Amino acid sequence: MDYRMLGNTGVRVSNLCFGTMSFGGEADEVTSAALFHRCREVGINFFDCANRYQWGRSEEILGTLIADCRDEVVITSKVYFPMGQDINARGASRRQITKEVEGSLRRLNSDRIDLYFIHHFDDDTPIEETLRALDALVEQGKILYPAASNFAAWQVAKALGISAREGWARFECIQPMYNLVKRQAEVELLPMAQSEKLGVIPYSPLGAGLLTGKYSASLQPESGRLMENKTYQTRYGAAWMYETAGQFTKLAKQHGFDPAGLAVAWVAAHPAVTAPIIGARNLEQLSGSLSALDIEMTPELYQEIAALSPEPPLATDRNDERTV
């Protein structure tokens, strides 16, 4: 296992992060424990969670599992999405952040959360309100580093500027969606993160299972998230994505790699990425992603894989700049 600096924090984290969204859902307590301990066996010290995952049950299970190794692991949680029927049980207001962090701390059975993400940009709350609330939590020691998930680059940059102006704790990490068929992050988010020395922990490196070898233009299993979940059907429903998935699987097998491991290794190889977030509902699935640790991602292999999907346009949309 390799360890990388988490942005500019001075904290070292494993170059894979395990996402615990399955804990208490597709993975029961026994399976969750097996997944956690397998991750620890290979050296993973980085675990991602959220208040919303299984309505808090994921945090409860993770809290139990880290009880005897709390100081050895880096954990995250998040706030924004609805946590109840009340009209104010959502968003990134000071009120909601203050309420939800207490719930997460209790469920995680911890005195602090290492990385606390705003799970989505809140159009209804001034960003100053959100940032001041996060800074107060840092001062109280309840969170160590604020972070942003699913933000656009301009939203992160605006927040960084405000935090610098006010002397508040800034976002130290971002969590974008990023994989071979979802490459928008390459345009502005990843270059911004490199420039501002932010940690980057991308989610969905497998494209909700699309890049695991089970899908192609002519192959779709009868069950699975892409077949059953409307959100994932919308996100990964384009025909070209299935064509790319088939080509990627063929390439992986030609090189003797598990497609899941190769997909994770490709995301991890981007110079801006700190640690892709891998997930699993059982040990067999986890094994595929962990095989990324044994893959040497050469520049040639990286480019061979990248060529399978459309490269996003430059931020300025001046493609002629590539020839200068």
Secondary structure, 3 states (H helix, E strand, C coil): CCEEECCCCCCEEECCEEECCCECCCECHHHHHHHHHHHHHCCCCEEECCCCHHHHHHHHHHHHHCCCCHHHCEEEEEECCCCCCCCCCCCCCHHHHHHHHHHHHHHHCCCCEEEEEECCCCCCCCHHHHHHHHHHHHHHCCEEEEEEECCCHHHHHHHHHHHHHHCCCCCCEEECECECCECHHHCCHHHHHHHHCCEECCECCCCCCCCCCCCECCECCCCCHHHHCHHHHHHCCCHHHHHHHHHHHHHHHHHCCCHHHHHHHHHHCCCCCCCCEECCCCHHHHHHHHHHHHCCCCHHHHHHHHCCCCCCCCCCCCHHHHHC
